[in-house]
Amino acid sequence: MDVDLPPEDDPRRVEVRRWLEEHPSPSGRVLSEAGYVVPHWPEPWGMDAEPELQLIIDDELRRAGVRRPINPIGIGHCGPVILLHGNDEQKKRYLPPMLAGEDIWCQLFSEPGAGSDLANLSTRALRDGDVYIVNGQKIWTSLAEIAKYGILTARTETDVAKHRGISYFIIDMHAEGVEVRPIKNMQGGERGDLFCEVFFTDVRVPTANLIGEENLGWGMAKLTLANERVSLSKGGLIWGNGPTVSDLVDLVKKNGGVDHPVLRQRLVDAFVEGEILRYHHLRQISAAVNKKPGPDASLRKALSDPHGQRVFGLAKDMLGAKGMLAKESMDPEWEEWVTGFLFSPALTVGGGTSQVLRNIIAERILGLPHDIDVETGKTWSETKGGLAVG
Ligand SMILES: Cc1cc2nc3c(=O)[nH]c(=O)nc-3n(C[C@H](O)[C@H](O)[C@H](O)COP(=O)(O)OP(=O)(O)OC[C@H]3O[C@@H](n4cnc5c(N)ncnc54)[C@H](O)[C@@H]3O)c2cc1C
């Protein structure tokens, strides 16, 4: 695989550069209407861009200092599902402000009794004429406090196997009966980066907000999770965002290097891991994984989450006692490393825990049998007499 970007005079690059000269500080709306927010999506939302063009666009936006709108759950997880399963009306109404970053979205999947085993969810949506009445509770909902819309999985039929009878809705987060309670996290939590609990009490959701067919939401929920793993596995250490290990190397060099032999070895180990992940990411792009999320994204997430934890832990150790200072007294250059360290335990939980990712890799990449028989709730070794471990 060729990992060099196309040359400076590549006509595709020239075209993007010309557009950026004409629009030096584009709003989210202008950027999205030009197709630069999701270039890999079909027109009119994107540009049907092949992987190389995606890389060119990313590179030119970065050079021009132009940032895409920040709406990670909307653009990364919910949008692709609406694009694939929404009707024309839903696409026209919800996608433009989502892609422009004007309407923030959240994902209402996890419940106190349904995390890894998402199909165990018990939030109910009962049809009553042209509305569904929703009752139940969700938890760990990122961005719920600032979101205008959410995607909700709720049970519409009960007397069926648990993966059936689930439907997929768009929820107006300001509708009557929706109550959002923030949960403060270890970082201190600022408005917008909080987890929330969300309670639904007799919320009236129009039938027009159902995506796809009633009771067939499980396939879409799986697609959302697969898209989540793709969007969580880009370059940065925090699920694709934030700094990379190379940024830490640069910071260390700027500060005169590291003379502690063990820290020096750990830095090189982390750099080697980072390089492997960088090449894996390029391979994913080259396989156009954005168009067809598959188990490879789980593999990358299983590798990159512990890598993120190791790099943030290393940065904290390099800082020594200074790493324990409060945010206000912190050297600004190191602040993102210390806040990253405080967030890092969450990396191997959110978006699929390390153990669940390993189950997916075992089944879908290694071809091993299921860990749990969904019908009986028993392990494969219990039902079929396989290898019992531990
Ligand atoms: C930072 C962050 C943001 C999040 N944002 C959102 C959000 O926006 N929306 C949303 O809906 N959810 C969100 N979540 C919730 C997240 O998806 C769940 O925490 C995750 O799915 C795990 O579920 P759980 O916490 O209920 O743990 P459980 O599923 O109860 O798991 C507990 C432990 O058991 C292990 N385990 C479970 N099943 C198996 C198995 N079959 N084999 C082996 N081990 C197993 C797990 O790996 C884990 O160690 C977020 C979580 C985090 C940390």
The ligand as an SDF file (V2000), in Angstrom:
LIG
                    3D

 53 58  0  0  0  0  0  0  0  0999 V2000
  -16.9070    7.7560   28.2250 C   0  0  0  0  0  0  0  0  0  0  0  0
  -18.1520    6.9490   27.9410 C   0  0  0  0  0  0  0  0  0  0  0  0
  -19.1450    7.4770   27.1380 C   0  0  0  0  0  0  0  0  0  0  0  0
  -20.3130    6.7380   26.9160 C   0  0  0  0  0  0  0  0  0  0  0  0
  -21.2940    7.3060   26.1300 N   0  0  0  0  0  0  0  0  0  0  0  0
  -22.4290    6.6360   25.8920 C   0  0  0  0  0  0  0  0  0  0  0  0
  -23.4770    7.2260   25.1070 C   0  0  0  0  0  0  0  0  0  0  0  0
  -23.3470    8.3570   24.6300 O   0  0  0  0  0  0  0  0  0  0  0  0
  -24.6180    6.5170   24.9180 N   0  0  0  0  0  0  0  0  0  0  0  0
  -24.7900    5.2590   25.4210 C   0  0  0  0  0  0  0  0  0  0  0  0
  -25.8340    4.6760   25.1830 O   0  0  0  0  0  0  0  0  0  0  0  0
  -23.8330    4.6780   26.1930 N   0  0  0  0  0  0  0  0  0  0  0  0
  -22.6610    5.3380   26.4420 C   0  0  0  0  0  0  0  0  0  0  0  0
  -21.6770    4.7660   27.2240 N   0  0  0  0  0  0  0  0  0  0  0  0
  -21.9420    3.4910   27.8460 C   0  0  0  0  0  0  0  0  0  0  0  0
  -21.1260    2.3490   27.2750 C   0  0  0  0  0  0  0  0  0  0  0  0
  -21.5380    2.0060   25.9870 O   0  0  0  0  0  0  0  0  0  0  0  0
  -21.2730    1.1930   28.2680 C   0  0  0  0  0  0  0  0  0  0  0  0
  -20.5850    1.5860   29.4620 O   0  0  0  0  0  0  0  0  0  0  0  0
  -20.6830   -0.0830   27.7480 C   0  0  0  0  0  0  0  0  0  0  0  0
  -21.4710   -0.5840   26.7070 O   0  0  0  0  0  0  0  0  0  0  0  0
  -20.5550   -1.1280   28.8680 C   0  0  0  0  0  0  0  0  0  0  0  0
  -21.7730   -1.3370   29.4980 O   0  0  0  0  0  0  0  0  0  0  0  0
  -21.9010   -1.3310   31.0890 P   0  0  0  0  0  0  0  0  0  0  0  0
  -21.2260   -0.0860   31.5850 O   0  0  0  0  0  0  0  0  0  0  0  0
  -23.3280   -1.5300   31.4200 O   0  0  0  0  0  0  0  0  0  0  0  0
  -21.0270   -2.5570   31.6030 O   0  0  0  0  0  0  0  0  0  0  0  0
  -21.4600   -4.0880   31.5810 P   0  0  0  0  0  0  0  0  0  0  0  0
  -22.0170   -4.4490   30.2520 O   0  0  0  0  0  0  0  0  0  0  0  0
  -22.3050   -4.3510   32.7850 O   0  0  0  0  0  0  0  0  0  0  0  0
  -20.0690   -4.7970   31.7490 O   0  0  0  0  0  0  0  0  0  0  0  0
  -19.4240   -4.9670   33.0120 C   0  0  0  0  0  0  0  0  0  0  0  0
  -18.1660   -5.7910   32.7920 C   0  0  0  0  0  0  0  0  0  0  0  0
  -18.5110   -7.0990   32.2900 O   0  0  0  0  0  0  0  0  0  0  0  0
  -17.8070   -7.3700   31.0810 C   0  0  0  0  0  0  0  0  0  0  0  0
  -18.6530   -8.1520   30.1550 N   0  0  0  0  0  0  0  0  0  0  0  0
  -19.9420   -7.9260   29.8290 C   0  0  0  0  0  0  0  0  0  0  0  0
  -20.3810   -8.8390   28.9400 N   0  0  0  0  0  0  0  0  0  0  0  0
  -19.3430   -9.6750   28.6900 C   0  0  0  0  0  0  0  0  0  0  0  0
  -19.1730  -10.8210   27.8440 C   0  0  0  0  0  0  0  0  0  0  0  0
  -20.1620  -11.2950   27.0710 N   0  0  0  0  0  0  0  0  0  0  0  0
  -17.9480  -11.4260   27.8400 N   0  0  0  0  0  0  0  0  0  0  0  0
  -16.9220  -10.9480   28.6210 C   0  0  0  0  0  0  0  0  0  0  0  0
  -17.0440   -9.8640   29.4350 N   0  0  0  0  0  0  0  0  0  0  0  0
  -18.2300   -9.2410   29.4660 C   0  0  0  0  0  0  0  0  0  0  0  0
  -17.5050   -6.0050   30.4860 C   0  0  0  0  0  0  0  0  0  0  0  0
  -16.3880   -6.0420   29.6050 O   0  0  0  0  0  0  0  0  0  0  0  0
  -17.2310   -5.1730   31.7340 C   0  0  0  0  0  0  0  0  0  0  0  0
  -15.8950   -5.3350   32.1510 O   0  0  0  0  0  0  0  0  0  0  0  0
  -20.4900    5.4660   27.4770 C   0  0  0  0  0  0  0  0  0  0  0  0
  -19.4790    4.9250   28.3000 C   0  0  0  0  0  0  0  0  0  0  0  0
  -18.3240    5.6610   28.5290 C   0  0  0  0  0  0  0  0  0  0  0  0
  -17.2650    5.0760   29.4160 C   0  0  0  0  0  0  0  0  0  0  0  0
  1  2  1  0
  2  3  1  0
  2 52  2  0
  3  4  2  0
  4  5  1  0
  4 50  1  0
  5  6  2  0
  6  7  1  0
  6 13  1  0
  7  8  2  0
  7  9  1  0
  9 10  1  0
 10 11  2  0
 10 12  1  0
 12 13  2  0
 13 14  1  0
 14 15  1  0
 14 50  1  0
 15 16  1  0
 16 17  1  0
 16 18  1  0
 18 19  1  0
 18 20  1  0
 20 21  1  0
 20 22  1  0
 22 23  1  0
 23 24  1  0
 24 25  2  0
 24 26  1  0
 24 27  1  0
 27 28  1  0
 28 29  2  0
 28 30  1  0
 28 31  1  0
 31 32  1  0
 32 33  1  0
 33 34  1  0
 33 48  1  0
 34 35  1  0
 35 36  1  0
 35 46  1  0
 36 37  1  0
 36 45  1  0
 37 38  2  0
 38 39  1  0
 39 40  1  0
 39 45  2  0
 40 41  1  0
 40 42  2  0
 42 43  1  0
 43 44  2  0
 44 45  1  0
 46 47  1  0
 46 48  1  0
 48 49  1  0
 50 51  2  0
 51 52  1  0
 52 53  1  0
M  END
$$$$
